[in-house]
Amino acid sequence: MRKTCLCLAIITILLLGLIPCAAAESPLDSYATGSFGNQQSLAVYTGPGEEYFRANNGKAAYGGGSARIYGVAGDWIMIGYGLSNGNYRIGYISGSAMKALNNLKGSINYNLTFQDIPAWADNYCRLTDDPVMNNKMIYTIPEGTQVKVLATMGTAWTYVEVDTPSGPMRGFVWSIHLMNASGQMLTYTPAPTFSSVVYAGPTVYTAPTPQPTALPSLDANMYYHDTVKGEWLPAYQEFNLKGNWPVYSGPGDYYYRANNGKALMGGGSCRIYGAENGWVLIGYGLSNGNYRIGYISAQALNGTDLRVPYLDLRYTTRRLSADADLTDDTLRFRPTVAALKAGSYVLFLGYAQDAGITWAYVEVLADNSIMRGFIPASALE
């Protein structure tokens, strides 16, 4: 069995030194395959317990078919399986499903265990439950957040657990986006596991400001950086859009979608704030008199002569000093999308002003959904 060794910097009050870790084979580089029956619909959680985040707006389920079986952790089975939309998901199903196992190939690890090593997230650190196919993000880990490093998968991915406003979540991040306690990048070549490593030193890692992602599929001359906006969202511009466009609360179809998952911008006048990762943040009126701010595909702007700023958001962790209602309507009736509690943490993205109120634009995990919206800025510590 190939063995590897990882040396991590250790800072103590009296000594700065290097302590090597014992080598071992990564537990997530091998798996068995099989299926758990074709008539079942088994709830899938990101961790071994119902307290863990459940993807797909709390509806993630395995419905049968071939699955990778990474092992058994207590009363839970860690599996990976393909989705009908071409994505992949790695998560946990109840151990009771083992009685329906068939077509087994390979040996199952019935004692799947992980390490628990602290690390800190680099800026704009994306967490996914799909390191196999499309790497669809399920959460953005705020910069400087401490995570538990559990294992690695290959040389690129690190399996971590992170506490979120809605409970614990497990998933995969690019290894290069993790830092050890002394602020050094963790890179795994080849992939190790971890044993008997002690960290000391700073508990907060201050990362540089994240750089925005360009929009390679669109006209590069359409987009620019607003260098004077500071921590505010860019000033919006009015425009008449054509066509019907699904609206999500964040820049991706894995974000919360209002109106019971049917939010739609059906054309007409709207505000255009800015672009991020192939999506455009807009505001538009609804037929019932409400207003909604959310993201549509930037393809909606193709063929126009608009000049659109990048959003250039902050991505910093902030704590709430008071209860706050998250809304996607800062202009009119401010319906509550999620109720946030004092003391909880949010990912701060920027400021905006509407109807005489200064708003904080934030990202949260609530009701098993990752969502963006606005809270009164006065609720931030």
Buried (B, 14 or more C-beta within 10 A) or exposed (E): EEEBEBEBBBBEEEEEEEEEBBBBBBBBBEBBBBBBBEEBEBBBBBBBBEEBBBBBBEEBBBBBEEBBBBBBBEEBBBBBBBBEEEBBBBBBBBBEBBEBBEEEEEEBBEEBEBBEBBBBBBBBBBBBBBBBBEBBBBBBBBBBBBBBBBBBBBBBBBBBBBEBBBBBBBBBBBBBBBBBBBBEEBEBEEBBBBEEBEBEBBEEBEBEEBEBEEBEEBBEEBBBEBEEBEBBBBEBBEBEBEEEBBBBBBBBEBBBBBEEEEBBBEBEEBBBBBBBBBBBBBBBBBEEEBBBBBBBBBBBBEEBEBEBBBBBBBBBBBEBEBEBBBBBBBBBEBBEBBEBEEEBBBBBBBBBEBEEEEBBBBBBBBEBBBBBBBBBBEBBE
